Amino acid sequence: MPPDAPRAPVRDLALKDGFGDSGTSYLGAEISAAGALVISAADAGPLCEAMRGDLDAETWLTITPAWKDELLLRLLADRFSGLDELVRYLEERGIPVAARTA
């Protein structure tokens, strides 16, 4: 795909995917067909067994569409201290933004 070609928005993302002596660990996020944010985590191996008493564990968190917007707003407030920083973040990830100045 050419660098300036539009792309489809990301609907799922691996936030963490690791493997080591203590086992495997995965954390992902996706937007469901209903618009909810679903966070999934899966851990396996000796560390998981030591912490949870089982060799593997899977967990899902679902944030409904009504609360997903509040989460987005709070994450923006926690992460960005200014507009320039936010615009740079969006541009680096190829997320389209319409800007206007009055």
N, C-alpha and C positions, 0 to 999 in steps of 0.2 A: 504494500500500500504506500503511495507517495506520502511524504511527510505532511503535506497540507490537506490530504484527503480527510473528509469527515469520518469519524468512527462511531460505532455504536457505544452507548454508555455501558460501563462495567456493571454487571448484575451480581457477580460473586467475586470474592477475592480471598486468597490465602493470606492471613495475617502473620502466621508463624507456621513453619513446617520444618521440624528438626529431628535429628537422629544422633544419638550419642551413647556413651557407656550406660547412662541411666535409663535409656529407652527411647521411645519416639514420642513426639508431642506435636499436635496439630491444632491450630486455631483458625477458623474461617468465618466469613460473613457472606450472607447472600440476601438479596431482596426477593421475597416469595412472589408468586403470581398475584397474591392478594395485596401486595405492597408492604408486608411486614418485614422487619429486619430480623433475620435468624442468624444467631451466632452459634457455631458448633465447635466443640472441643473434643479431642480424642487423645488419650494418653495410654501408653502401654510400656511395660518393662518393669525392671526392679524398683525404680523410684516410685512408680505408680502403685506397685504392690505394697511398698513400705508405707506409703501415705494413705492409701485407701483400702488396703487389705485384699485387693484383687489385682490380677495381672494387667487388666485393661479396663478403661472407663470411657464412656462417651456422655457428653452433656450438651443440651441445646437450650438456648435462651431465645425467646421470641418477644420482640418489641412490636406492638401493634402499630399500624400506620398512624394512628392518632398521636402516639407517644414518640414515634420515630422523628417527627419534626422537632419536638422539644429536645431530644437527644442531639440532633444536628446543630441546633442553635447553641446549646450548652458546650458542645465540643468546639464550635467556632470561637466562642467566648474564651474558652480555656486555652486554645491553641494560638490564636492570632492577636497581635497587639496593634496592628494597623492595616490599612487597606492595601498598601504597597506589598506587604508581606503576603497577604491573601492572594492578590493578583499574581504575584510571582509563583506561588504554590500551584495555582490553577494552570498557568501557562506551562510550567515544567511538566505537568501531567497531561497536557493536551485537552484540558476541560474547557470547552467554549464558555466565554463570558461576554455579555453585552455591557459596555460601559458608557455612561453619559455624564457630562459635567455641566452644571448650570452656573 
